[in-house]
Amino acid sequence: MPDIIIVEDNREIGTLLCDFLRKENYTVSLADTGEKALDIFERYGANLLVLDIGLPGVDGFSVCAKIRENSNTHILIASARTDKESTLKGLQIGADDYISKPYDIDILLAKINGIFKRKYALDEIVCDHLRLNSVTQTLTVDGMPVNVTEKEFQLLKLLIENRGTTLKKEYLFNRIWGSDSESEMQTLTVHIKWLREKIEQDPKNPKHIITVWGTGYRYEAL
């Protein structure tokens, strides 16, 4: 999974920004259209999108809105549109921040570093009766340690981070196993079953990991 997806139709600007961020030890992918950005995100996910608005085909507003349907990934809009209406629209449809072009690269980097610093500042996620530690990749349920595999941990963490949002099966599979995995989609179903057995009071009637038939799964906090 890339740390950052740069969505920029100006290849020269996009390439320069990617090179700059890679020197800062970020893993970066570049998309020059909205369609490519959505495809990369659908396949691999990302921790952050730096998103231009004026894209050919699917524009940046549409990309932002589409990603917000299934993900809480941080979205930073970087656009030459400096009017109040565009800024408000971007924030209203789910962008976390808005920076105007031309921007100072050091300011952009400071924003990106701040995002990742906050993201990784919390090593533990506490939700309902669950506590997940991202450093040790351990899970406790009602204060008791529960053995989980790496994939189970990653899957549960992804569901909890997006609690209340239905995540498509394809999205979950690609995020956890990768689109080029030799595993089959049934692997996801099996891991969901195992997680329910470990965290649900009644695994056959789950209250947390909910199946959305024909779509995917959703974590519900009680």
FINU-835922 format. One line per 4 residues: number of its first residue (from 1); their letters; for each residue x negated, y, z of N, C-alpha, C. Coordinates in steps of 0.001 Angstrom, whole numbers. Each point is the difference from the previous one (the first is absolute). Layout:
BEGIN
NUM = a = X:Y:Z:X:Y:Z:X:Y:Z; ... .
end
This chain:
BEGIN
1 = mpdi = -837:-1191:0:837:1191:0:-879:1251:0; 208:929:-925:-786:1236:18:393:881:1182; -973:755:524:334:993:1019:895:1085:-595; -365:438:-1220:638:1166:-610:307:-271:-1464 .
5 = iive = 1172:430:-446:303:49:-1431:48:1469:-401; -857:381:-946:21:1342:-566:908:-25:-1220; 1038:813:10:940:55:-1124:-189:1364:-667; -720:-14:-1114:-423:1247:-652:-112:-237:-1497 .
9 = dnre = 746:783:-808:-6:-227:-1441:-1206:626:-694; -698:902:678:-1242:542:-540:-1124:-961:369; -455:-800:-982:-957:-1066:283:-1301:542:585; -428:1165:-476:-1265:563:504:114:334:1478 .
13 = igtl = 1099:679:378:204:342:1410:164:-1261:832; 798:-939:-509:237:-1234:728:-1264:-798:228; -832:-105:-1026:-1247:-759:108:-959:664:976; -103:1322:-81:-888:722:922:442:-188:1449 .
17 = lcdf = 1327:73:223:514:-159:1352:-245:-1426:510; 207:-983:-867:-264:-1387:386:-1467:-202:373; -895:531:-825:-1432:-133:270:-368:650:1330; 586:1162:255:-282:722:1242:456:-813:1213 .
21 = lrke = 1214:-555:-78:545:-751:1131:-727:-1324:202; -451:-614:-1089:-771:-1252:137:-1325:249:713; -586:1170:-223:-1232:343:706:256:169:1497; 1279:265:338:395:107:1406:452:-1357:547 .
25 = nytv = -253:-1054:-782:261:-1395:396:1479:-378:2; 805:719:-772:1390:-410:-193:104:-908:-1226; 923:-942:54:328:-820:-1164:1116:705:-754; -233:285:-1287:904:886:-742:410:-630:-1329 .
29 = slad = 1277:169:-351:494:-357:-1325:544:1258:-658; -91:61:-1328:458:1168:-748:1135:-394:-935; 1067:800:29:1121:-178:-923:257:1330:-681; 134:-19:-1342:214:1258:-716:1452:194:-425 .
33 = tgek = 877:-923:382:1439:159:-236:749:-477:1231; 1245:450:110:828:-452:1103:264:-1490:-57; 175:-507:-1213:256:-1435:-161:-1176:-836:512; -1219:429:-330:-1191:-730:459:-137:73:1514 .
37 = aldi = 317:1154:555:-78:154:1455:946:-971:696; 1222:-97:-486:975:-907:597:-418:-1452:-171; -590:-321:-1146:-443:-1369:-243:-1129:-386:955; -977:891:166:-1106:-276:920:524:-163:1421 .
41 = fery = 909:897:391:515:-65:1363:829:-1254:216; 804:-369:-1000:817:-1217:106:-880:-1239:148; -1128:-15:-711:-877:-1167:24:-882:-56:1247; -534:1158:390:-1042:-25:1021:294:857:1235 .
45 = ganl = 933:945:-119:220:918:1098:-1132:1014:102; 33:823:1030:-1052:989:268:323:662:1327; -1018:566:627:224:736:1242:373:1457:-258; -359:513:-1187:241:1400:-323:115:184:-1505 .
49 = lvld = 946:827:-421:64:461:-1383:-278:1493:-26; -951:405:-866:-183:1416:-306:681:189:-1339; 1123:684:2:963:-72:-1093:205:1338:-698; -299:31:-1299:318:1166:-823:1485:-39:-350 .
53 = iglp = 580:1136:-286:1428:60:-341:211:-41:-1510; -787:807:-748:198:122:-1442:-604:-1151:-768; 638:-1155:63:-502:-1196:-675:828:-287:-1245; -599:-614:-1011:783:-422:-1165:920:-1157:379 .
57 = gvdg = 1181:-31:-574:940:-1077:310:609:205:1377; -166:-965:876:515:90:1372:-814:1038:764; 654:1073:467:-741:1071:659:-293:-352:1462; -794:864:630:-431:-267:1364:1131:-43:1001 .
61 = fsvc = 1013:844:-170:1148:-29:901:674:-1375:-34; 141:-550:-1198:641:-1310:-147:-849:-1104:614; -1331:102:-179:-907:-975:609:137:32:1521; 0:1199:565:125:163:1449:1303:-610:502 .
65 = akir = 1105:335:-665:1306:-503:416:75:-1520:-93; -580:-565:-1069:34:-1447:-192:-787:-710:1089; -1171:490:320:-824:-637:1025:661:95:1368; 677:1118:242:667:180:1289:1172:-959:201 .
69 = ensn = 453:-648:-1052:1086:-967:149:-437:-1194:831; -1293:-343:-71:-475:-1225:636:-1235:160:875; -529:1206:140:-1280:115:685:-151:1323:735; -767:-52:1095:-356:1201:754:-1425:456:-294 .
73 = thil = -573:-502:-1082:-1348:406:-396:-112:1522:-70; -1125:521:461:-193:1450:2:-101:522:-1440; 729:1076:-293:-7:611:-1329:-391:1473:124; -1090:356:-668:-486:1383:-43:162:501:-1422 .
77 = iasa = 901:954:-199:195:578:-1324:-1061:1069:-244; -669:-94:-1148:-979:1006:-423:465:534:-1344; 508:1221:-31:655:488:-1212:-312:1460:-271; 25:340:-1292:-163:1402:-404:1294:779:187 .
81 = rtdk = 1091:-700:289:1266:681:259:-27:541:1427; -129:1294:109:-162:624:1310:1261:685:494; 1089:-89:-777:1229:672:417:629:-709:1193; 767:752:753:629:-509:1214:920:-1177:-292 .
85 = estl = 739:73:-1107:973:-1042:-330:-680:-1358:-214; -1127:2:-717:-707:-1258:-252:-564:-580:1290; -559:873:832:-545:-460:1274:1086:-617:862; 1121:681:128:1107:-511:803:536:-1311:-559 .
89 = kglq = 128:-81:-1320:510:-1218:-614:-916:-1179:313; -1318:219:-143:-945:-1071:270:103:-503:1431; 92:931:946:87:-387:1404:1344:-646:323; 1055:485:-637:1333:-529:279:192:-1428:-506 .
93 = igad = -703:-368:-1080:173:-1358:-529:-995:-988:609; -827:489:931:-815:-937:743:-1491:217:33; -526:1027:-693:-1437:262:81:-362:447:1415; -1188:-382:443:-445:368:1343:-721:1341:27 .
97 = dyis = -567:407:-1142:-744:1252:-52:-34:476:-1443; -333:1263:-196:17:614:-1328:-1178:957:-64; -874:-188:-987:-1140:889:-183:34:536:-1427; -281:1285:-131:99:647:-1305:-1315:-83:-765 .
101 = kpyd = 122:-181:-1324:-1161:64:-888:-180:1429:-478; -1240:397:-258:-1248:-735:273:-295:-9:1495; -393:-1151:512:-278:-122:1426:-1498:-81:238; -402:360:1190:-1395:-147:422:-201:-1467:357 .
105 = idil = -974:-661:-609:-206:-1433:207:-283:-316:1464; -647:912:715:-291:-238:1410:1275:30:846; 938:857:-393:1281:48:719:797:-1269:-269; -3:-430:-1274:696:-1244:-332:-605:-1169:773 .
109 = laki = -1328:-74:43:-660:-1082:720:334:58:1494; 65:1211:559:339:134:1423:1406:-524:267; 929:273:-922:1360:-521:143:6:-1528:-61; -730:-550:-965:-50:-1454:-169:-650:-656:1208 .
113 = ngif = -1115:561:468:-663:-556:1183:916:48:1216; 761:1081:110:932:131:1120:1086:-1058:-47; 483:-280:-1207:1031:-1027:-174:-516:-1357:461; -1197:-354:-433:-542:-1313:348:-430:-65:1458 .
117 = krky = -437:1118:548:-357:16:1422:1231:-271:850; 1118:641:-344:1248:-225:751:511:-1412:-212; -150:-478:-1235:522:-1331:-327:-677:-1075:822; -1308:119:182:-741:-1044:696:-283:332:1460 .
121 = alde = 512:1145:455:-210:367:1401:745:-952:927; 1170:-463:-436:798:-910:810:-326:-1434:-381; -751:-658:871:-387:-1379:-276:1133:-971:286; 980:448:804:1091:-887:369:1341:532:-486 .
125 = ivcd = 845:-919:-385:1378:315:-355:888:-693:1022; 851:779:660:945:-563:959:1397:222:-533; 748:-1086:-133:1365:87:-516:836:-1079:675; 1068:449:664:844:-931:743:-862:-796:984 .
129 = hlrl = 45:-1316:-65:-743:-856:926:-1334:-454:-587; -406:650:-1103:-1213:-407:-706:-1113:1031:169; -1227:-495:70:-1184:865:16:-1021:-594:-959; -355:762:-1031:-977:-458:-987:-1257:840:128 .
133 = nsvt = -1132:-659:102:-1285:686:54:-713:-195:-1328; -184:1093:-734:-568:-85:-1347:-1491:-296:8; -677:299:1112:-1440:-252:71:-266:-1489:202; 705:-589:965:-205:-1422:297:943:-899:-786 .
137 = qtlt = 977:630:-697:1019:-734:-753:676:-1041:893; 464:483:1163:684:-863:947:1414:510:242; 873:-909:414:1403:301:244:393:-479:1385; 707:848:741:619:-446:1245:1500:202:-122 .
141 = vdgm = 755:-954:533:1458:41:1:458:-68:1449; 688:1055:452:398:95:1410:-1204:-160:926; -1142:558:-433:-1200:-16:818:-817:-1273:-72; 489:-982:-748:-702:-1273:-112:-684:-100:-1358 .
145 = pvnv = -1289:-420:-36:-693:-129:-1292:622:-1102:-852; 130:275:-1279:569:-949:-955:-993:-166:-1143; -313:-1224:-334:-947:-257:-1089:650:293:-1349; -664:801:-800:463:287:-1359:-1192:-88:-941 .
149 = teke = 277:-382:-1232:-1044:-8:-1015:-223:1423:-504; -1055:196:-755:-287:1323:-561:1151:481:-878; 528:-889:-847:1094:377:-903:1268:316:779; 279:-783:1037:1178:271:829:-119:1375:651 .
153 = fqll = -1185:300:511:-210:1300:645:205:1136:-994; -618:-116:-1168:107:1057:-1007:1449:195:-442; 710:-1108:-171:1394:75:-439:873:659:1058; -154:-412:1254:790:595:1076:-323:1480:156 .
157 = klli = -1265:347:-66:-417:1399:124:622:843:-1111; -23:-509:-1226:571:740:-1130:1497:202:187; 694:-1026:460:1442:112:230:305:1020:1094; -763:-44:1090:255:913:1119:-337:1437:-375 .
161 = enrg = -1085:188:-740:-370:1360:-428:1087:618:-865; 793:-834:-670:1064:482:-870:1374:-393:553; 92:-97:1339:1237:-453:619:1184:873:-425; 1117:-687:-211:1203:675:-463:86:101:-1504 .
165 = ttlk = -1077:-369:-703:-53:79:-1457:-97:-1403:-593; 843:-290:-976:-64:-1287:-669:-1177:-21:-969; -874:-982:169:-1165:-152:-867:244:-1173:-941; -218:236:-1271:236:-1037:-994:-978:-1160:186 .
169 = keyl = 460:-1207:-365:-849:-1178:123:-1287:160:-798; 123:530:-1217:-1174:155:-854:-1006:951:629; 503:1073:596:-873:979:647:-739:-638:1176; 721:-723:835:-613:-655:1147:-1056:-1009:-437 .
173 = fnri = 352:-802:-999:-924:-1029:-475:-1278:626:-552; 155:1033:-826:-1166:637:-613:-869:700:1039; 626:598:1025:-775:681:1034:-793:-979:849; 579:-1159:305:-640:-927:923:-885:-1009:-718 .
177 = wgsd = 480:-533:-1117:-763:-1038:-697:-710:495:-1257; 484:1113:-571:-598:526:-1221:685:-554:-1232; 123:845:-1020:721:-387:-1212:-705:-1107:-771; -1302:-180:251:-743:-1039:-712:-164:-1266:842 .
181 = sese = 756:-87:1096:-86:-1161:872:548:-1244:-689; -585:-1139:315:492:-1264:-539:1160:-543:829; 295:649:1124:1136:-411:811:1302:333:-714; 1082:-660:407:1308:243:-591:853:819:953 .
185 = mqtl = 1077:590:-529:867:858:789:572:-735:1218; 143:-1323:-105:518:-782:1116:-869:155:1242; -1285:318:-212:-906:214:1123:517:1109:906; 544:1055:-600:561:1102:782:1157:-492:857 .
189 = tvhi = 893:-782:-589:1152:-520:731:-441:-835:1197; -1021:-817:-199:-510:-851:1076:-583:848:1130; -755:1032:-344:-597:867:1023:1064:780:762; 1059:404:-668:1114:667:683:617:-963:1018 .
193 = kwlr = 178:-1244:-398:553:-1016:905:-896:-185:1219; -1300:-91:-208:-935:-170:1110:29:1200:946; 56:1220:-570:47:1188:849:1272:31:841; 1121:-366:-593:1258:-26:758:-89:-975:1177 .
197 = ekie = -649:-1125:-230:-139:-984:1063:-857:535:1151; -861:971:-289:-915:519:1008:512:1256:706; 884:785:-664:406:1265:616:1492:108:289; 806:-833:-638:1450:98:174:477:-872:1163 .
201 = qdpk = 971:476:755:598:-791:1066:745:-1200:-580; 690:230:-1120:700:-1067:-713:-412:79:-1468; -1031:-754:-405:-518:107:-1374:1033:-245:-1091; 1031:-798:306:1022:-283:-1009:991:1154:-153 .
205 = npkh = 23:885:977:847:1199:-61:-847:1216:361; -932:349:-885:-978:1057:315:641:1370:173; -515:737:965:451:1365:248:-1003:1035:-485; -1227:-440:-248:-1057:932:-404:-355:-139:-1480 .
209 = iitv = -448:-1171:-418:-382:-188:-1405:1243:-443:-769; 581:953:-711:1286:-194:-658:-204:-304:-1485; 692:-1009:-496:-4:-297:-1434:1017:875:-710; -433:691:-1038:904:757:-870:100:-811:-1283 .
213 = wgtg = 1079:-744:-126:121:-987:-1064:-174:609:-1378; -832:-654:-798:-255:447:-1359:-1011:1121:-101; -488:481:1154:-935:1130:-12:-1286:-308:761; 115:-187:1320:-1210:-200:794:307:-90:1474 .
217 = yrye = -819:692:815:132:-94:1448:-119:1392:632; 584:112:1191:-35:1277:739:-206:-309:1481; -867:786:644:-151:-117:1461:915:1007:672; 817:-493:917:906:859:742:-464:90:1442 .
221 = al = -256:1210:483:-327:213:1396:1290:100:798; 8:-577:1172:1198:1:845:-107:1020:1116 .
end
